[in-house]
Amino acid sequence: VFYMSLWTNIYSTVQLCSFGRYWEASVLVTLAAVVVTVVVILIIDRCQRKINMNTDVRLAAVNEIFIKHGLMLGITDALDGPHNILQLWFVHFSSERCLQSLSAHIMDLQRTR
């Protein structure tokens, strides 16, 4: 919705202020509006990626500490109407079975070489 509104506003403003009747001007304005819209999308995507990467790195650091105590921390993003709500989840587990399975798999891989 935001991108369509941006595109329409740029297109309408340039269309009304400068070139009223020429179809070539309409094509140029349309291309300019599309370029601006794509740039805005890429900027927002890049910022969002940085936010997610920082969250993942911090979550991994916290889980390195918690895993020694048999806990893991998880984050979910739930949508409640127009708002996003982050939820933290603590999961208690035993890693012994995972370690045994991983060790057995590594031993099998070493034997087959």
MOGI-V223557 format. One record per residue. N is the residue number from 0. RES is the residue in one letter. SS is DSSP state (H for helix, E for strand, L for the rest). PHI is phi in whole degrees, 0 to 359 (none if undefined). PSI is psi in whole degrees, -180 to 180 (none if undefined). Layout:
# MOGI-V223557
n = {N | N}
res = {RES | RES}
ss = {SS | SS}
phi = {PHI | PHI}
psi = {PSI | PSI}
This chain:
# MOGI-V223557
n = {0 | 1 | 2 | 3 | 4 | 5 | 6 | 7 | 8 | 9 | 10 | 11 | 12 | 13 | 14 | 15 | 16 | 17 | 18 | 19 | 20 | 21 | 22 | 23 | 24 | 25 | 26 | 27 | 28 | 29 | 30 | 31 | 32 | 33 | 34 | 35 | 36 | 37 | 38 | 39 | 40 | 41 | 42 | 43 | 44 | 45 | 46 | 47 | 48 | 49 | 50 | 51 | 52 | 53 | 54 | 55 | 56 | 57 | 58 | 59 | 60 | 61 | 62 | 63 | 64 | 65 | 66 | 67 | 68 | 69 | 70 | 71 | 72 | 73 | 74 | 75 | 76 | 77 | 78 | 79 | 80 | 81 | 82 | 83 | 84 | 85 | 86 | 87 | 88 | 89 | 90 | 91 | 92 | 93 | 94 | 95 | 96 | 97 | 98 | 99 | 100 | 101 | 102 | 103 | 104 | 105 | 106 | 107 | 108 | 109 | 110 | 111 | 112}
res = {V | F | Y | M | S | L | W | T | N | I | Y | S | T | V | Q | L | C | S | F | G | R | Y | W | E | A | S | V | L | V | T | L | A | A | V | V | V | T | V | V | V | I | L | I | I | D | R | C | Q | R | K | I | N | M | N | T | D | V | R | L | A | A | V | N | E | I | F | I | K | H | G | L | M | L | G | I | T | D | A | L | D | G | P | H | N | I | L | Q | L | W | F | V | H | F | S | S | E | R | C | L | Q | S | L | S | A | H | I | M | D | L | Q | R | T | R}
ss = {L | H | H | H | H | H | H | H | H | H | H | H | H | H | H | H | H | L | L | L | L | L | H | H | H | H | H | H | H | H | H | H | H | H | H | H | H | H | H | H | H | H | H | H | H | H | H | H | H | H | H | H | H | H | H | H | H | H | H | H | H | H | H | H | H | H | H | H | H | L | E | E | E | E | E | E | E | E | E | E | L | L | E | E | E | E | E | E | E | E | E | E | L | L | L | H | H | H | H | H | H | H | H | H | H | H | H | H | H | H | H | H | L}
phi = {none | 299 | 292 | 294 | 296 | 300 | 300 | 296 | 295 | 297 | 300 | 294 | 297 | 292 | 297 | 284 | 281 | 244 | 248 | 279 | 237 | 272 | 288 | 296 | 296 | 298 | 294 | 296 | 295 | 298 | 297 | 297 | 295 | 295 | 297 | 298 | 297 | 296 | 298 | 297 | 300 | 294 | 296 | 296 | 297 | 294 | 297 | 297 | 296 | 298 | 298 | 295 | 294 | 298 | 297 | 296 | 295 | 293 | 296 | 296 | 296 | 294 | 292 | 298 | 284 | 291 | 296 | 294 | 253 | 78 | 241 | 225 | 250 | 230 | 235 | 238 | 245 | 259 | 263 | 237 | 66 | 272 | 248 | 266 | 238 | 278 | 239 | 263 | 235 | 255 | 240 | 265 | 206 | 246 | 269 | 300 | 296 | 296 | 295 | 296 | 296 | 294 | 297 | 296 | 294 | 294 | 298 | 298 | 293 | 291 | 290 | 281 | 283}
psi = {-44 | -44 | -39 | -39 | -44 | -47 | -46 | -42 | -46 | -47 | -48 | -44 | -49 | -38 | -44 | -36 | -34 | -65 | 104 | -34 | -12 | 130 | -27 | -41 | -37 | -41 | -44 | -41 | -41 | -45 | -42 | -42 | -39 | -43 | -46 | -41 | -44 | -41 | -43 | -43 | -45 | -39 | -46 | -41 | -42 | -43 | -41 | -39 | -41 | -42 | -47 | -39 | -43 | -41 | -44 | -41 | -43 | -39 | -41 | -41 | -42 | -40 | -28 | -36 | -46 | -29 | -25 | -22 | 10 | 22 | 151 | 148 | 134 | 156 | 133 | 152 | 105 | 142 | 123 | 92 | -126 | 3 | 144 | 136 | 119 | 134 | 133 | 135 | 129 | 129 | 125 | 133 | 168 | 127 | 4 | -46 | -39 | -44 | -40 | -44 | -43 | -42 | -43 | -41 | -41 | -40 | -42 | -40 | -39 | -35 | -34 | -12 | none}
